[in-house]
Amino acid sequence: MSLEAHIDYTRKEWTTCSIYVEMLDYLKDKDIKNVADIGANVGEVSKLFLENIPTIKKIYAYEPETANFEFLKNRFLSEPRIIPIKKAMRYQAEENLLLHKGSGTGSYSKASKKGPDTYAEHETVKCTTFEEENLGEIDLAKIDIEGSEWNVLTYSSDLKKVKYLQIEFHGWDFEDYSLAFNTKRPEEYNNYFIQKNLPNYRIVRSLEMQYLLELKNDT
C-alpha cells in the first residue's frame, strides 16, 4: 500500500467504522488540548483529531520509519499544531530496535537478536520513553505501535496519568510473542491486561483490538 493510499484507507476506516466514529464523537467535547500520537504513520489520525476535536493545541506525532516520517513532516509543514518526532517508544531497551518495514507500517525486534540479513527491509530506530520526552500535560495518547504497546503500557508511569488512551492492541509482543493468543481469546487477554496494568482506567469503547480508555474520576 502506498503512503497516499494509506491516507485514504485510514480516513475511510475512521469515518465509516462504528468503533472509530464513536471514539471521535466521545472525545470531541472533552477539552483535549495536548495529544501524543504514538505511532503516527503518515498523520491521518492526527489530522482527524484536529478536524473533530476543536480544542486541540498540539499533537506530538511520533513516527520512527523514515519514509513515513518524511511524508508526515512534509505533509504538515503549514500545520504548526502537528509536531513530527522521529523516534520509537520502548522501555528497558538495551539498544536501538530494528524496524521491519512493509505496507507503510512496521514491526520491531531487538537489534541484538535480529541481524540485518534476517529481513529484506529494515532500519535501526532511536528509542525513547514517554518520561524522557517530558511533554508536559497530555490529555490524549493514541498508541498504535505494532506490538510495543504491551511494553509501553506496562512500564510507563507518566502515560498512566493521561486522561484518555486510544489503543490498538496487536497480537504479539517480542517479550512473549504469542501470549495473547496462546492463553485466551484476544479480547479476553486485552481486558485482563487492562485490569492488571491499567486499573485506574475504565473502558469507554472497545471492539476487537481497538480500545478507548478514560482515567477514572476517583484516581
GISUL-V269278 format. One record per backbone hydrogen bond with DSSP energy under -0.5 kcal/mol. CO is the residue of the C=O (numbers start at 1). NH is the residue of the N-H. If there is no record, write none. Layout:
# GISUL-V269278
co=CO nh=NH
co=CO nh=NH
This chain:
# GISUL-V269278
co=2 nh=6
co=3 nh=7
co=4 nh=8
co=5 nh=9
co=6 nh=10
co=7 nh=11
co=8 nh=12
co=9 nh=13
co=10 nh=14
co=11 nh=15
co=12 nh=16
co=13 nh=17
co=17 nh=21
co=18 nh=22
co=19 nh=23
co=20 nh=24
co=21 nh=25
co=22 nh=26
co=23 nh=27
co=24 nh=28
co=27 nh=30
co=31 nh=33
co=33 nh=57
co=33 nh=58
co=34 nh=139
co=34 nh=140
co=35 nh=37
co=35 nh=60
co=36 nh=38
co=36 nh=142
co=37 nh=39
co=37 nh=62
co=38 nh=144
co=40 nh=43
co=43 nh=47
co=44 nh=48
co=45 nh=49
co=46 nh=50
co=47 nh=51
co=48 nh=52
co=49 nh=53
co=52 nh=54
co=53 nh=56
co=58 nh=35
co=59 nh=61
co=59 nh=83
co=60 nh=37
co=60 nh=62
co=61 nh=63
co=61 nh=85
co=62 nh=39
co=62 nh=40
co=65 nh=69
co=66 nh=70
co=67 nh=71
co=68 nh=72
co=69 nh=73
co=70 nh=74
co=71 nh=75
co=72 nh=76
co=74 nh=77
co=76 nh=79
co=78 nh=80
co=79 nh=82
co=81 nh=59
co=81 nh=83
co=82 nh=84
co=83 nh=61
co=85 nh=63
co=85 nh=87
co=88 nh=90
co=88 nh=128
co=92 nh=94
co=96 nh=111
co=97 nh=125
co=98 nh=100
co=98 nh=109
co=99 nh=101
co=99 nh=123
co=100 nh=107
co=102 nh=105
co=105 nh=102
co=107 nh=100
co=109 nh=98
co=110 nh=113
co=110 nh=114
co=115 nh=118
co=116 nh=119
co=121 nh=101
co=123 nh=99
co=125 nh=97
co=126 nh=88
co=128 nh=90
co=129 nh=133
co=130 nh=134
co=131 nh=134
co=138 nh=163
co=139 nh=164
co=140 nh=36
co=141 nh=143
co=141 nh=166
co=142 nh=38
co=142 nh=144
co=143 nh=168
co=145 nh=148
co=147 nh=150
co=148 nh=152
co=149 nh=153
co=150 nh=154
co=151 nh=155
co=152 nh=156
co=158 nh=161
co=159 nh=162
co=163 nh=215
co=164 nh=141
co=165 nh=167
co=165 nh=213
co=166 nh=143
co=167 nh=169
co=167 nh=211
co=173 nh=176
co=176 nh=179
co=178 nh=181
co=178 nh=182
co=179 nh=183
co=180 nh=184
co=185 nh=189
co=186 nh=190
co=187 nh=191
co=188 nh=192
co=189 nh=193
co=190 nh=194
co=191 nh=195
co=192 nh=196
co=193 nh=197
co=194 nh=198
co=198 nh=201
co=200 nh=216
co=202 nh=204
co=202 nh=214
co=205 nh=212
co=207 nh=210
co=209 nh=169
co=210 nh=207
co=211 nh=167
co=212 nh=204
co=212 nh=205
co=213 nh=165
co=214 nh=202
co=216 nh=219
